[in-house]
């Protein structure tokens, strides 16, 4: 029935999802000139705004001291340099978003990248805030899910770092979580979802939800 996560190891030396400059000065991602020679983090970030047709926004729970303790996040993380050098910024970011989503939730859309629709914050439809958000090097994708995307089982021989989890908000849905996250929930209210992810990625995830919903209301 749904997708099932395969065995993987979480990144024990997890980096901050935020870019280095969170002082309020607009950050600009590094140039990709010569990126093929670069190994590791590209400086870009890719996140997925996941929305269940009946339950609302999918939010992952984390508990990190440097983030102020318990808070919620959007699925996503670093775009690797080789993903950009091989596929370009736009498609490389989508590949990274699908990879991070799989590692963090067990939902596997890596062979169905068309399901992750890019949110074009730089298009002008989201105003000056959308353009500024794009310039921080963060790329956001929209993913609509339903009950068929619930993760059904842990794979044989799975890592001890993986566990099946049901939502804190008590809906009938399961994900395969790594040790990076302590739980997950759904939130129907866009305003509440944006509030819950305020601490994630320097507040950029919260802004992304707010801007995305503001345009959806007028479509």
C-alpha positions in Angstrom: 0.0 0.0 0.0 2.3 3.0 0.8 6.0 3.5 0.5 8.4 1.8 2.8 11.7 3.2 3.9 14.9 1.2 3.4 17.7 1.0 5.9 19.8 4.1 6.3 22.0 5.7 8.8 21.2 9.2 10.1 23.9 11.8 10.0 25.3 11.9 13.6 27.2 15.1 12.9 24.1 16.9 11.6 24.6 20.4 10.4 22.3 23.4 11.0 19.7 23.6 8.3 20.1 27.4 8.3 22.7 29.3 6.2 25.5 30.9 8.2 24.1 34.5 8.2 20.9 34.7 10.3 21.5 38.2 11.6 18.9 39.7 9.3 21.3 40.5 6.4 20.1 38.8 3.2 22.3 35.8 2.5 23.3 34.9 -1.0 24.2 31.3 -1.9 27.7 30.7 -3.1 28.5 30.7 -6.8 28.2 27.3 -8.5 31.2 28.1 -10.8 33.5 25.1 -10.6 31.0 23.2 -8.4 31.9 19.9 -10.1 35.2 20.1 -8.2 33.5 20.7 -4.9 32.6 17.9 -2.5 30.1 18.2 0.3 27.5 20.9 1.1 26.6 23.4 -1.7 25.3 26.1 0.6 21.7 25.6 -0.7 18.8 24.1 1.2 15.8 22.2 -0.1 12.5 21.8 1.9 9.2 20.1 1.2 5.9 21.6 2.2 3.9 18.4 2.6 0.1 18.6 2.8 -2.3 15.7 3.4 -5.7 16.1 1.8 -7.5 15.6 5.0 -5.0 16.1 7.8 -3.2 19.3 6.8 0.5 20.1 6.9 3.1 17.5 7.9 5.5 18.8 10.6 8.4 16.8 12.0 9.2 17.2 15.7 12.8 17.6 16.9 14.4 18.3 20.3 17.7 20.2 20.0 19.2 22.3 22.7 20.8 24.7 20.2 17.3 25.3 18.7 15.7 26.0 22.1 14.5 22.5 22.7 11.3 20.9 21.3 10.2 22.4 18.0 8.8 21.4 14.6 10.4 21.4 11.1 9.6 20.9 7.5 11.2 17.9 5.9 14.4 18.8 4.1 18.0 19.8 4.5 21.3 20.3 2.6 21.7 20.2 -1.1 24.9 18.4 -1.9 27.4 20.0 -4.2 27.4 17.1 -6.6 23.6 17.3 -7.0 23.9 20.9 -8.3 27.0 20.3 -10.4 25.4 17.3 -12.1 21.8 18.5 -12.4 21.8 22.3 -11.9 20.3 24.3 -9.0 16.6 23.7 -9.8 16.6 19.9 -10.5 19.5 19.2 -8.0 17.5 20.9 -5.3 14.4 18.8 -6.1 16.6 15.6 -6.0 17.9 16.7 -2.6 14.4 17.4 -1.3 13.2 13.9 -2.3 16.3 12.4 -0.7 15.9 14.3 2.5 12.2 13.5 2.6 13.0 9.8 2.2 15.6 9.8 4.9 13.5 11.7 7.4 10.0 10.1 6.8 10.4 6.9 4.8 8.1 8.3 2.0 10.0 7.6 -1.2 9.4 9.9 -4.1 12.9 9.7 -5.5 11.6 7.9 -8.7 8.6 10.2 -8.9 10.2 13.6 -8.7 7.3 15.1 -10.6 5.2 14.8 -7.4 7.5 17.5 -5.9 6.3 20.7 -7.5 8.7 23.7 -7.1 7.2 26.8 -5.4 8.5 29.7 -7.5 9.0 32.3 -4.8 11.2 34.4 -7.1 8.4 34.7 -9.7 7.0 37.9 -8.3 3.7 36.3 -7.4 4.8 36.2 -3.7 6.0 39.8 -3.6 9.4 41.2 -2.3 9.4 38.7 0.6 9.2 35.8 -1.8 12.2 37.1 -3.9 14.2 37.7 -0.7 13.4 34.2 0.5 14.6 32.7 -2.8 17.8 34.7 -2.5 18.7 33.0 0.8 19.5 29.8 -1.2 16.5 27.9 0.1 14.3 26.1 -2.4 10.8 24.9 -1.5 8.6 22.2 -3.1 5.0 21.3 -2.6 3.9 17.7 -2.2 0.3 16.6 -1.8 -0.2 13.3 -0.1 -3.0 11.0 0.9 -3.5 7.9 3.0 -1.9 5.7 0.4 1.4 7.4 1.1 1.4 6.1 4.7 4.5 3.9 5.5 3.4 0.4 6.3 6.3 -1.5 7.6 10.0 -1.3 8.6 12.1 -3.3 6.1 13.8 -6.5 7.1 17.1 -6.0 8.8 16.4 -2.3 9.4 18.6 0.0 11.3 18.0 0.4 15.0 17.9 4.1 14.3 14.6 3.7 12.5 11.1 3.3 14.0 7.5 3.4 12.8 5.6 6.3 14.3 2.1 7.5 14.4 1.2 11.3 14.5 1.1 13.2 17.8 -2.1 14.6 16.4 -3.6 11.1 16.4 -4.5 10.6 12.7 -4.3 7.1 11.1 -1.0 7.6 9.3 2.5 6.3 9.8 6.0 7.4 9.0 9.4 5.7 9.3 11.4 8.2 11.4 15.1 8.4 12.0 16.7 9.3 15.3 16.9 12.9 14.1 13.2 13.4 14.8 11.2 12.5 18.0 7.8 12.5 16.3 5.5 14.2 13.8 2.1 15.8 13.6 -0.4 17.2 11.1 -1.7 20.7 11.4 -4.8 21.9 9.4 -4.4 25.5 10.2 -1.8 27.2 8.0 -1.3 30.0 10.5 -0.7 27.5 13.3 1.6 25.4 11.1 3.7 28.5 10.3 3.9 29.3 14.0 5.0 25.8 14.9 8.0 26.0 12.5 9.1 29.4 13.5 12.4 28.1 15.0 13.2 26.1 11.9 15.8 27.4 9.4 15.9 30.8 10.8 12.2 31.4 10.4 12.3 30.9 6.7 10.1 27.8 6.8 7.5 29.7 8.6 7.6 32.5 6.0 7.4 30.0 3.2 4.2 28.5 4.5 2.7 32.0 5.1 3.6 33.2 1.6 2.5 30.0 -0.1 -0.9 30.1 1.6 -1.4 33.7 0.9 -1.2 33.0 -2.9 -3.3 29.8 -2.7 -6.2 31.8 -1.2 -6.3 34.0 -4.3 -6.0 31.2 -6.9 
